[in-house]
């Protein structure tokens, strides 16, 4: 919620799996729709990696050949 109003996050650690335990209801977005999540244990885990496509960088230091 703080990120939406101009706050910033801080990376604590990199992991494959994390479990979050909430003690009160918190606002969330699911598929872009706002909702309120009741107190719960949230488990987030890395399933697999997706291939990403990146645009090739244009080389400006090499002269063009005519």
C-alpha distances in whole Angstrom, upper triangle without the diagonal:
4,5,5,7,9,8,10,10,14,16,18,20,21,22,23,22,19,18,15,16,14,16,14,13,9,8,8,10,14,16,14,14,12,13,12,13,16,16,17,18,16,19,18,21,23,25,27,27,27,30,28,30,30,32,35,36,38,41,42,44,47,49,50,53,55
4,5,5,7,5,7,8,12,14,16,19,21,22,24,23,20,20,17,18,16,18,17,16,12,11,12,14,17,19,17,18,15,16,16,17,19,19,20,21,19,21,20,23,24,27,29,28,28,30,29,31,30,32,35,35,37,40,41,43,45,48,49,52,54
4,6,5,5,5,7,11,13,16,18,19,21,23,22,20,20,18,20,18,21,19,18,14,13,12,13,16,18,15,17,15,17,17,18,21,21,21,22,19,21,19,22,22,25,26,25,25,27,25,27,27,29,31,31,34,36,37,39,42,44,45,48,51
4,6,7,9,11,15,17,20,22,23,24,25,24,22,22,20,21,19,22,20,18,14,12,11,12,15,16,13,15,13,15,16,17,20,21,22,23,21,22,21,24,24,27,28,27,27,28,26,28,28,29,32,32,34,37,38,40,43,45,46,49,51
4,6,9,12,15,18,21,24,25,27,28,27,25,25,22,23,21,23,21,19,16,14,14,15,18,20,17,18,15,18,18,20,22,23,24,25,23,25,24,27,28,30,31,30,30,32,30,31,30,32,34,34,36,39,39,42,44,47,47,51,53
4,7,10,13,17,19,22,23,26,28,27,25,26,23,25,23,25,23,22,18,17,17,17,21,22,19,20,19,21,21,22,25,25,26,27,25,26,25,27,28,30,31,30,29,31,28,30,29,30,32,32,34,36,36,39,42,44,45,48,50
4,7,10,14,16,19,21,23,25,25,22,23,20,22,20,22,21,20,17,16,16,17,21,22,20,21,19,21,21,21,24,24,24,24,23,24,23,25,26,29,30,29,29,31,28,30,29,31,33,32,35,37,37,39,42,45,46,49,52
4,7,10,13,16,17,20,22,22,20,21,19,21,20,23,22,22,18,17,17,18,21,22,20,22,21,22,22,22,24,24,24,24,22,22,21,23,23,26,27,26,26,28,26,28,27,29,31,30,33,35,35,37,40,43,44,47,50
4,7,9,12,14,16,19,19,16,18,16,18,18,21,21,20,17,17,16,17,20,22,20,22,21,22,21,21,23,22,22,21,19,19,17,19,20,23,24,23,24,26,25,27,26,28,30,30,33,35,36,37,40,43,44,48,50
4,6,9,12,14,17,17,15,17,16,18,19,22,22,22,19,20,19,20,23,24,23,25,24,24,24,23,25,23,23,21,19,19,18,19,20,23,24,23,25,26,25,27,27,29,31,30,33,35,36,37,40,43,44,48,50
4,6,8,11,14,15,13,16,15,18,19,22,23,24,21,21,20,21,23,24,24,26,25,25,25,23,25,24,23,21,18,18,16,16,17,20,21,20,22,24,23,25,25,28,29,29,32,34,35,36,39,42,43,46,49
4,7,10,13,13,12,14,14,17,18,21,23,23,21,22,21,23,24,26,26,28,27,27,25,24,25,23,22,19,18,17,15,16,17,21,22,21,24,26,25,28,28,31,32,32,35,36,38,39,42,45,46,49,52
4,6,10,11,10,13,14,17,19,22,24,25,23,24,22,24,25,26,27,29,28,28,27,25,26,24,22,19,17,16,14,14,14,18,19,19,21,23,23,26,26,29,31,31,34,36,37,38,41,44,45,48,51
4,7,9,10,13,15,18,21,24,26,26,24,24,22,23,24,25,26,28,27,28,27,25,27,25,22,20,17,15,12,12,11,15,15,15,18,20,20,23,24,27,28,29,32,34,36,37,39,42,43,46,49
4,6,7,11,13,17,19,23,25,25,23,24,22,23,23,24,26,27,27,27,26,24,25,23,21,17,15,12,10,9,9,12,13,14,17,20,20,24,25,28,30,31,34,36,38,39,41,45,46,48,51
4,7,11,14,17,20,24,26,25,24,25,22,23,22,23,25,27,27,26,26,23,25,23,20,17,14,11,8,6,5,9,10,12,15,18,19,23,25,28,30,31,35,37,39,40,42,45,46,48,51
4,7,10,14,17,20,22,22,21,22,20,21,20,22,24,25,25,24,23,20,21,20,17,13,11,7,6,4,6,9,12,14,17,20,22,25,27,31,33,34,38,40,42,43,45,48,49,51,54
4,7,10,13,17,19,19,18,19,17,19,19,21,22,24,23,22,21,18,19,17,14,10,8,6,5,6,9,12,15,17,20,23,24,28,29,32,34,35,39,41,43,45,47,50,51,53,56
4,7,10,13,16,16,16,18,16,18,18,21,22,23,22,20,19,15,16,13,10,7,6,4,6,9,12,15,18,20,23,26,27,31,32,35,38,39,42,44,47,48,50,53,54,57,59
4,6,10,12,13,12,14,14,16,17,20,21,21,19,18,16,13,13,10,8,6,5,6,8,11,15,17,21,22,24,28,28,32,33,36,39,40,43,45,47,49,51,54,55,57,60
4,7,9,11,11,14,14,17,18,21,22,22,20,18,15,12,11,8,6,4,6,9,11,15,18,21,24,26,28,31,32,35,37,40,42,43,47,49,51,52,55,58,58,61,64
4,6,7,8,11,12,16,17,21,21,20,18,15,12,9,8,5,5,6,8,11,14,17,21,23,26,28,30,33,33,36,38,41,43,44,47,50,51,53,56,59,59,62,64
4,7,9,13,15,18,20,23,24,22,19,17,13,11,8,5,7,9,11,15,17,21,24,27,30,32,33,37,37,40,41,44,47,48,51,53,55,57,59,62,63,66,68
4,6,10,13,16,18,22,22,20,17,14,10,9,7,5,8,11,13,16,19,22,26,28,31,32,34,37,37,40,41,44,47,47,51,53,55,57,59,62,62,65,68
4,7,10,13,15,19,18,16,13,10,6,5,4,5,8,11,12,16,18,22,25,27,30,31,32,36,35,38,39,42,45,46,49,52,53,55,58,60,61,64,66
4,6,10,12,16,15,14,11,9,6,5,7,8,10,12,12,15,16,20,23,25,28,29,30,33,32,35,36,38,42,42,45,48,49,52,54,57,57,60,62
4,7,10,13,12,11,7,6,4,6,9,11,12,15,14,17,17,21,23,25,28,28,29,31,31,33,34,36,40,40,43,46,47,50,52,55,55,58,60
4,7,10,9,8,6,5,6,7,10,12,13,14,12,15,15,18,20,22,24,25,25,28,27,30,31,33,36,37,40,43,45,47,49,52,52,55,57
4,6,5,5,4,6,8,9,13,15,15,17,14,16,15,18,20,21,23,23,23,26,25,27,28,31,34,35,38,41,43,45,47,50,50,52,54
4,5,5,6,7,10,10,14,16,15,16,14,15,14,17,18,19,21,22,21,24,24,26,28,30,34,35,38,41,43,46,48,50,50,52,54
4,6,8,10,13,14,17,20,19,20,17,18,16,18,19,19,20,21,20,22,22,24,25,28,31,33,36,39,41,44,46,48,47,50,51
4,7,9,13,14,18,21,20,21,18,20,18,21,21,22,23,23,22,24,23,24,26,28,31,33,35,39,40,43,45,47,47,49,51
4,7,10,12,16,19,19,21,18,20,19,22,23,24,26,26,25,27,26,28,30,32,35,37,39,43,44,47,49,51,50,53,55
4,7,10,13,16,17,19,17,20,19,22,24,25,27,27,27,30,29,31,32,34,37,38,41,44,46,49,51,53,52,55,57
4,6,10,13,14,16,15,18,18,22,24,25,27,28,28,31,30,33,34,36,40,41,44,47,49,51,53,56,55,58,60
4,6,10,11,14,14,17,18,22,24,26,28,29,30,33,32,35,36,39,42,43,46,49,51,53,55,58,58,61,62
4,7,8,10,10,14,15,19,22,23,26,28,28,32,32,34,36,39,42,43,46,49,51,53,55,58,58,61,63
4,6,10,11,15,17,20,24,25,28,30,31,35,35,38,39,42,45,46,50,52,54,56,59,61,61,64,66
4,7,9,13,16,19,23,25,28,30,31,35,35,38,40,43,46,47,50,53,54,56,59,62,62,65,67
4,6,10,13,16,20,21,25,27,29,32,33,36,38,41,44,45,49,51,53,55,57,60,60,63,65
4,7,10,13,17,19,22,24,26,30,31,34,36,39,42,43,47,49,51,53,55,58,59,61,64
4,7,10,14,15,19,21,23,26,27,31,32,36,38,40,43,46,48,50,52,55,55,57,60
4,7,10,12,16,18,20,24,25,29,30,34,36,38,42,44,46,48,50,53,53,56,58
4,7,9,13,14,17,20,21,25,27,30,33,34,38,40,43,44,46,49,49,52,54
4,6,9,12,14,18,20,23,25,29,31,33,37,39,41,43,44,48,48,50,53
4,6,8,11,14,16,20,22,26,28,30,33,35,38,40,41,44,45,47,49
4,7,10,13,16,20,22,26,28,30,34,36,39,41,42,45,45,47,49
4,7,10,13,16,19,23,25,27,31,33,36,38,38,42,41,43,46
4,7,9,13,15,19,21,23,27,29,32,34,35,38,38,40,42
4,6,10,13,16,19,21,25,27,30,32,33,36,35,37,40
4,7,10,13,15,18,22,24,27,29,30,32,32,34,36
4,7,10,12,15,19,21,24,26,27,30,29,31,34
4,7,9,12,16,18,22,24,24,27,26,28,30
4,6,9,12,15,18,20,21,24,23,25,28
4,6,9,12,15,18,18,21,20,22,24
4,6,9,12,15,15,18,17,19,22
4,6,9,12,13,15,15,18,21
4,6,9,10,12,12,15,17
4,6,6,9,10,13,16
4,6,8,9,13,15
4,7,9,13,16
4,7,9,13
4,6,10
4,6
4
